Amino acid sequence: MEALQTLSSDLATAVERAARAVVAVNARPRIPSSGVHWRPGVIVTAEHTVQVDEDITIIEADGRRMPATLAGRDPGTDLAVLKVAGAAPPPAELDGPGSLKAGHIVLALGYGPRVSWGVVSALGGVGRARGRGEPDQLVRLDLVLYPGFSGGPLVDVAGRVTGINTSGLSRTGAIAIPAATVTRITDELLRKGRIARGYLGVGLQPVRLPENIKPKAGGAGETGLIVVSIEPDAPAGQAGLLIGDVLLALDGTPITSMDDIQAVLGPDRVGSRVSALIIRAGQSTEVVMTVAERPSRRR
């Protein structure tokens, strides 16, 4: 019983410590989202909850309302950065990279504060915000993100912020973006207002290669990605890629999933040419495409 009481007190202290940096973000109808005072004058929240570009207000932990301006947004990591002027609460105390492990007890905070608690269920891998790029790593959580929790912090038992929670990166469970990724994206958005991401404009589905095709695949692997759609005026269409083509590799890198494509099409590849090894009508061939920047999402 004493151990449980100690744990309960420690968790309450962690919530109190972290909640000072949590704000409400009014940037969509009805339910505000949460945000974190990441550094002086800078608020980080979930991009999918910022449904307007102007007339954004935040409510600080002490109840004060302040106007905020949108510094930038990145749908790929579901992060948006807001700037506020004037007095602001102390920034969040961030945990160092690599500190979380599967099984660690964590807390999800929403403005109020409101709290949900659970454990880290898995680390690693990548995930796309409804097909629009990917964060470096995801923290998968066994806890509940209640309405308004997106954009709030994931907190360890010491009250340090280890990431930003969001329901925008997965339809099956709670997700957090690690603090190191949040900091990197925040720096880029403050500099440029956006994150450039490579774009080919093609819809793909995994397909297993028939045995008679494998010798022509150049050792690419057991599977490829079949082209099921091509967006108008996209790089893939301009280069002559056709529905039914099977993509095997990009610049010599085997492609078996959309994650493989995103790994090749980093921000540094925008504007460059990439050679795609494909199977068309049973024969292997190459198509050269110029990587474009992914268009902004239309609201």
Secondary structure as the mmCIF struct_conf table of DSSP 4:
data_model
#
loop_
_struct_conf.conf_type_id
_struct_conf.id
_struct_conf.beg_label_comp_id
_struct_conf.beg_label_asym_id
_struct_conf.beg_label_seq_id
_struct_conf.end_label_comp_id
_struct_conf.end_label_asym_id
_struct_conf.end_label_seq_id
HELX_RH_AL_P HELX_RH_AL_P1 GLU A 2 ALA A 19
TURN_TY1_P TURN_TY1_P1 ARG A 20 ALA A 21
STRN STRN1 VAL A 22 ASN A 26
BEND BEND1 ARG A 28 ILE A 31
STRN STRN2 SER A 33 ARG A 39
TURN_TY1_P TURN_TY1_P2 PRO A 40 GLY A 41
STRN STRN3 VAL A 42 ALA A 46
HELX_RH_3T_P HELX_RH_3T_P1 GLU A 47 THR A 49
BEND BEND2 ASP A 53 ASP A 55
STRN STRN4 ILE A 56 ILE A 59
TURN_TY1_P TURN_TY1_P3 ALA A 61 ASP A 62
BEND BEND3 GLY A 63 GLY A 63
STRN STRN5 ARG A 65 ASP A 74
TURN_TY1_P TURN_TY1_P4 PRO A 75 ASP A 78
STRN STRN6 LEU A 79 LYS A 83
BEND BEND4 GLY A 86 GLY A 86
HELX_LH_PP_P HELX_LH_PP_P1 PRO A 89 ALA A 92
STRN STRN7 LEU A 94 LEU A 94
HELX_LH_PP_P HELX_LH_PP_P2 ASP A 95 GLY A 96
TURN_TY1_P TURN_TY1_P5 PRO A 97 GLY A 98
TURN_TY1_P TURN_TY1_P6 ALA A 102 GLY A 103
STRN STRN8 ILE A 105 GLY A 110
TURN_TY1_P TURN_TY1_P7 TYR A 111 PRO A 113
STRN STRN9 ARG A 114 LEU A 123
BEND BEND5 ALA A 129 ALA A 129
TURN_TY1_P TURN_TY1_P8 ARG A 130 GLY A 131
BEND BEND6 ARG A 132 ARG A 132
BEND BEND7 ASP A 136 ASP A 136
STRN STRN10 VAL A 139 ASP A 142
BEND BEND8 LEU A 143 LEU A 143
TURN_TY1_P TURN_TY1_P9 PRO A 147 GLY A 148
TURN_TY1_P TURN_TY1_P10 SER A 150 GLY A 151
HELX_LH_PP_P HELX_LH_PP_P3 GLY A 152 GLY A 152
STRN STRN11 PRO A 153 VAL A 155
TURN_TY1_P TURN_TY1_P11 VAL A 157 ALA A 158
BEND BEND9 GLY A 159 GLY A 159
STRN STRN12 VAL A 161 THR A 166
BEND BEND10 SER A 167 LEU A 169
BEND BEND11 ARG A 171 GLY A 173
STRN STRN13 ALA A 174 PRO A 178
HELX_RH_AL_P HELX_RH_AL_P2 ALA A 179 LYS A 192
BEND BEND12 GLY A 193 ARG A 194
STRN STRN14 GLY A 198 TYR A 199
STRN STRN15 VAL A 202 ARG A 208
HELX_LH_PP_P HELX_LH_PP_P4 LEU A 209 PRO A 210
TURN_TY1_P TURN_TY1_P12 GLU A 211 ILE A 213
HELX_RH_3T_P HELX_RH_3T_P2 LYS A 214 LYS A 216
TURN_TY1_P TURN_TY1_P13 ALA A 217 GLY A 219
BEND BEND13 GLU A 222 GLU A 222
STRN STRN16 THR A 223 ILE A 230
TURN_TY1_P TURN_TY1_P14 PRO A 232 ASP A 233
HELX_RH_AL_P HELX_RH_AL_P3 PRO A 235 GLN A 238
TURN_TY1_P TURN_TY1_P15 ALA A 239 GLY A 240
TURN_TY1_P TURN_TY1_P16 ILE A 243 GLY A 244
STRN STRN17 VAL A 246 LEU A 250
TURN_TY1_P TURN_TY1_P17 ASP A 251 GLY A 252
STRN STRN18 THR A 253 PRO A 254
BEND BEND14 SER A 257 SER A 257
HELX_RH_AL_P HELX_RH_AL_P4 MET A 258 VAL A 264
BEND BEND15 LEU A 265 LEU A 265
HELX_RH_3T_P HELX_RH_3T_P3 PRO A 267 ARG A 269
TURN_TY1_P TURN_TY1_P18 VAL A 270 GLY A 271
BEND BEND16 SER A 272 SER A 272
STRN STRN19 ARG A 273 ARG A 280
TURN_TY1_P TURN_TY1_P19 ALA A 281 GLY A 282
STRN STRN20 GLN A 283 THR A 290
HELX_LH_PP_P HELX_LH_PP_P5 VAL A 291 VAL A 291
STRN STRN21 ALA A 292 GLU A 293
HELX_LH_PP_P HELX_LH_PP_P6 ARG A 294 ARG A 298
#
